[in-house]
Amino acid sequence: MSPTATALKRQSLEAQRDIAARQYKALSEQLLVEVNPATRVQLQHAAEARLAELERIEQELAQLGAATPAPGQPIATSNSNPGTAASVPPEPKALRDALTANFNLSELRLLSEDLGVDFDNLDGSTKQIKALELVQYFQRRNRLPELAAKIRQERPGAGV
């Protein structure tokens, strides 16, 4: 795939990811207030579908990044040292999963503050949405390795 086609595909996937994330957030927030059990089940299924879509999109984005390094950039190898230009950036899904599995909402707040992110400015009210928003915040700023390092520091067994 040409660099231009890759850039267009990445842009399209990022737009799809943003839409799916907003839909997931809206569904999750509806779940918080919905009392009808049948409607709750429908909302849960819809939220799960959006989350699966987000994971698929993130995988496609990761494949785009791994398959075609930017001109002049070395190809990443598995034995690269973290923090070097050749290191493999952490997967957003792995970071999100580590955050949701290893931190509660209060701990996510502290982690965010330690990293200089105003937790209250992240969208959402659930742990899953806050984790997603935090990962996307760092992804937009090309700072995923910093987030991964902080997770490893706080939870060495988190698997990132």
N, C-alpha and C positions, 0 to 999 in steps of 0.2 A: 504494500500500500504506500502511495506517495506521501511525503510529509504533509502536503496540503490536504489530502484525503483523510489522513490520520487526525489532523487538527480539526477538520470538520466533524468527523465521527466523534472525537472527544467532546467537542462543543455540544453536539446533539445529545450525547450520553449525559453530560453534566446537566443540561436542561431537563432531561427526563428524570435524573436523580433528584433535582430540586423539586420538581412537581410531585414525584412519588413521596418525598420526605414531607412535603406540606400536607399531602393527603393522609399520610400515616399519622402525622401530628394531629390533624383535625379528627380523625377517627379515634385516636387514643383519648383525646379530650372529650369526645362525645361519650365514650365508654365510662368516663368518670362520673357523668351525671345521669346516664340512662338507667331507668329503673325497670323497664319492661324486659323480662328475661329473653323473650324471643328476639327482640331488637338487639339486645346485648350480644346474643350469639351471632347475629348477622354482622354486627359491627366488629366482633372479634375475628370472624372469618375475613372480612374485608381488610382489617388491619394486618392480619397475617399475610394476606396476598400482597399488600403494599410492601411489607417488610421483605418478603421473598423477592419482589421486583427490585427493591433497593439492593439486595445482596447480588442479584444477577447483574445489575448495572455496575456495581462496584467491581465485580469480577471482570467484566468487559473492559472497564477503565484500566484496571491493573494489567490486563493482557495487552492493551494498547501501549501502555507505558513500558512494559517489559519487552515487547516485540520490536519496538522502534525507538532506540535511544535518540536523543536530540543530536544533531550534527556536532561532532567534536567531543561528545561525551563518551566515556568508556562504557563498555558493556558490563553490567553488574554480574558479579560472580558470587557463589555461595560462601567463599572464604574471605570475602572483603571485610575490612575492619570497619566497624560502625563509625559514622561521622566522616568517612571519606567519600569522594565523588563517586566511587564505584560501588558503594554500599546499596543494598536493595532497600527501598523505602518500605516501611511497615504497611501491611494491608489495612485499609480503613475498617473492614469488617472485623478483623482480628482485634483491632484496638477497641472497637465498639463492644464486641463480645467480652473482652477482658474487663472493660469498665462496668458493664452491667452485671457480670458474674462476681466481681471481686470488690465492688464498692457499693455502699448504700448512698442514698441521696445526700445526706449530710457530708459523707466522705467525698462525694463528687464535688460538692461546693468547696470544700477545703482544697482539693486537688486543683480545681479551677483557679482559685485565688492564689495558690502557690505558683501557678503558671502565668499569673497576671491577667486572667480572664475574669470579667465580671459575670459571675454565675447568673445573676438576676437578668442579665441582658440576653442570655441564651433562651431560645424559644422552648416552650413546653413546660409541663409540670411533673411529668413522670420521669422515673430514672432512665427508661429506655430512650425517651425523646431528648433528655438533657445529654445523655451519652452520645447520641447521634449528632446533636448540634455541636457538642464540644469537638468531636472528631472532625466534623465538617469545617468548623472554625479553623482548626489547625491545618486541615487539608488545603483550604483556600489560601492560606499564608505559607504554604510549603514548609510547615513546621511539624509534620507528623513524627519525624525522628525524635524531636524534643518531647512530644507527648508520650511516645513509646518509652523513652528513657525514664521519664517520671513514673510511669506505671510500673516499670521494672524496679525502680528504686523503692516504691511504696509497697509493691506486691511482687516480690521476686518469683513466686510460683505461678504468676498469672499467665505465663506462656506467650509473652510477646517479645 
